[in-house]
Amino acid sequence: MVSKNQIKLITSLQQKKYRISHQLFFAEGVKVIQELLDSNFELEHLYTTQYDFEEVSGTKKSLIHENDLKKISALATPNSCLAVFKIPQEKEIATSGLIIALDDIRDPGNLGTILRLCDWFGVRQVVCSKETVDIYNPKVVQATMGSITRVNVAYVDLEHYIAETDLTVFGTFMDGENIYQSNLPQQGVIIMGNEANGISERVEELIGKRISIPRFGDLQKTESLNVATATAIVLSEFKRNLA
């Protein structure tokens, strides 16, 4: 049984302002929840329709009916479990290595996928503009499939961050240097821009090296790549020499 107050609290966490005020977020699905349980994230409470997660103490776990799960789930077809976690304190931003910086990424699925890509390619730091979708948005958490536990995400004044970094700053543009012909270092900040508008003008002015993913289609009419797809290609090229 889930109380009315619990339903009210959990459903409110779909909105950023309530996640901030309560310092809580929720995750759904066995894989994502297990990844969070195995990490340093602190569990507030777990709601499940099955006799699973035996490692979670009875005081922090409730066996509930499927109808109750539907009341608190953000999914059209709820999974078998939902867990509420505490939002951890932000960690110090890395100053070396390869860093992905996101300029106004709005789609939760794109951000979640980019986190998974960073996890796959060994990128441990993502820096987001303050306009970028919240990492604790339920759709983002779902899309990360657990990679949220292994990639540090920080929200900053992106212009100030770029101006202050000692690393080479790369930006993806249609008129940049062909990435397949570029000598790419193992350290640097790679800026990925907004889904519709690309990298903002103010951020563009601070970029040291422009790179591009060339089009090979005969008609050359495709305007752009999905930002997550572009991130996959860019990271693959930066990491190629390490394979």
C-alpha positions, 0 to 999 in steps of 0.5 A: 500500500502506498499512502496518499502522501507518498504518492503526492511526494513521488509524483511531484519529483517529476518536476525539477523544482520539487526534486530540488526542494526535496533533494530526491529523485526516482528511478524505475526498472530493475537494471537502473535501480540495481545499478544505483543500489550498487553505487554510492547513491543513497536509497530513500525507499524502494517500491516493488511488486515482486519479492526481489532486491533481497539486499534492501532492508525491510524498513526501506522497501515496500511490497506494493500492488501493480495498481499502486505502482501505476499511481507513482510511475512516470512510465506509460507501462510501469515496470515492476519497481520504483525507487526514490534516491537522495540527490548526492552533493556535486563532485569537483569538476575534472580538469584533465582528460576528455570532457563533454560539454553540453550547450542547451541540450533539451531532450531527456533521451539525448542527455541519457544516451550521451551519458551512456556513450560517455560511460562506454568511451571512458569519459568521466566528466560531463559539463552542462549549461544551466539550460540543459535538461536536468540529469535527475529528470526521470526520463534522463535517469531511465535513458542512462540505463545506470550510467548516471552512477559512473559519469560525473555531471555538473551544471555551470555557466558554460561561457565562464567554464570555457573561458577559464579552462586550460584545455583545448576546446573543440566545437562541432560545426558543419564548416569545421575540419574533417574529424577523420583527418584531424589529429585529435588529442586525448585531452580536451573539452568537446562542445555539443550544441542544442538539438535545433540551433547547435552551439550558441553564438556566445559559446562559439566565440570561445571555441579554439578548434572547429571540427565537423563530421562530413556528409557522404550522401550523394544528395548532401541534403541532410541538414544535421545529425542527432546530437547523441549520434554525433557525440557517438561519432566524435567520441569514437574518433577521439578514442580511436588511437587508444584501441 
